[in-house]
Amino acid sequence: MTQIKICGIRTSHDADVVNQTQPDFAGFVFAAGKHQIELAQAKRLRAEIDAQIPTVGVFVDAQLAEMVMAVDSGAINFVQLHGHESEGLVKQLQDHRIPVINMVGKQVRPTIAEYVMVDAGKGSGQQLNWSAIRPTNQSLVLAGGLNPTNLEQAIQTVHPDMIDLSSGVETDGEKDMVKLREVVTLAHKRS
Ligand SMILES: O=C(O)c1ccccc1N[C@@H]1O[C@H](COP(=O)(O)O)[C@@H](O)[C@H]1O
């Protein structure tokens, strides 16, 4: 089984699709871009999403205080760093007992974060060269251009602990129930 995070939850429709398909994590993007939402909206959506599903806040080069406030508000359980953040900032978040997903670029490098993530872009649907990703003992999250068509090959090539999808499971900018069902089933399938 591979854990699966669905990112870029923006609307009640998206929250409903999450509840009906049961991924392992749901993500809210606080950074600029087409998936960005405000903290108030994240809090409303958190209340709509199944309480058993942890939520992740995606930040790009944000201040520590903003991220701690988002966790303290109850909107998110994890912080995902998706910019050029330092290991010092990862440590500061962990000192606040906040688990961290650290997006380190297109190639794996060591981090003290709970998860190391590789991605080709920022929710743009760009795909990585999977066969170039080095194996790691860290908990690895694979993101970038994953969709129902390429997911199985991505998992078989990279063997990530978690996969992270956003634009590849959307239709007209909203999460698509059929696509989500397909990717959650694929991820949770025993290999
Ligand atoms: O989705 C965004 O708008 C975004 C903005 C800034 C930083 C990260 C962002 N998204 C992250 O990128 C992955 C992969 O997205 P995709 O599947 O390639 O569309 C997404 O899951 C978020 O973690």
The ligand as a MOL file (V3000), in Angstrom:
LIG
                    3D

  0  0  0     0  0            999 V3000
M  V30 BEGIN CTAB
M  V30 COUNTS 23 24 0 0 0
M  V30 BEGIN ATOM
M  V30 1 O -1.0710 23.4760 -6.1680 0
M  V30 2 C -0.5690 24.5870 -6.0700 0
M  V30 3 O -1.1310 25.5980 -6.5130 0
M  V30 4 C 0.7700 24.7780 -5.3880 0
M  V30 5 C 1.2340 26.0590 -5.1930 0
M  V30 6 C 2.4500 26.2670 -4.5620 0
M  V30 7 C 3.1980 25.1830 -4.1290 0
M  V30 8 C 2.7550 23.8920 -4.3250 0
M  V30 9 C 1.5470 23.6580 -4.9510 0
M  V30 10 N 1.0790 22.3670 -5.1640 0
M  V30 11 C 1.7870 21.1750 -4.8080 0
M  V30 12 O 2.2650 20.5320 -5.9810 0
M  V30 13 C 1.8700 19.1690 -5.9540 0
M  V30 14 C 1.8250 18.5570 -7.3230 0
M  V30 15 O 0.8130 19.1280 -8.0840 0
M  V30 16 P 0.3750 18.4720 -9.4880 0
M  V30 17 O -0.1680 17.1010 -9.1670 0
M  V30 18 O 1.5840 18.4250 -10.3410 0
M  V30 19 O -0.6860 19.3910 -9.9950 0
M  V30 20 C 0.5210 19.2870 -5.2800 0
M  V30 21 O -0.0130 18.1060 -4.8470 0
M  V30 22 C 0.8580 20.2200 -4.1400 0
M  V30 23 O 1.4930 19.5400 -3.0870 0
M  V30 END ATOM
M  V30 BEGIN BOND
M  V30 1 2 1 2
M  V30 2 1 2 3
M  V30 3 1 2 4
M  V30 4 1 4 5
M  V30 5 2 4 9
M  V30 6 2 5 6
M  V30 7 1 6 7
M  V30 8 2 7 8
M  V30 9 1 8 9
M  V30 10 1 9 10
M  V30 11 1 10 11
M  V30 12 1 11 12
M  V30 13 1 11 22
M  V30 14 1 12 13
M  V30 15 1 13 14
M  V30 16 1 13 20
M  V30 17 1 14 15
M  V30 18 1 15 16
M  V30 19 2 16 17
M  V30 20 1 16 18
M  V30 21 1 16 19
M  V30 22 1 20 21
M  V30 23 1 20 22
M  V30 24 1 22 23
M  V30 END BOND
M  V30 END CTAB
M  END
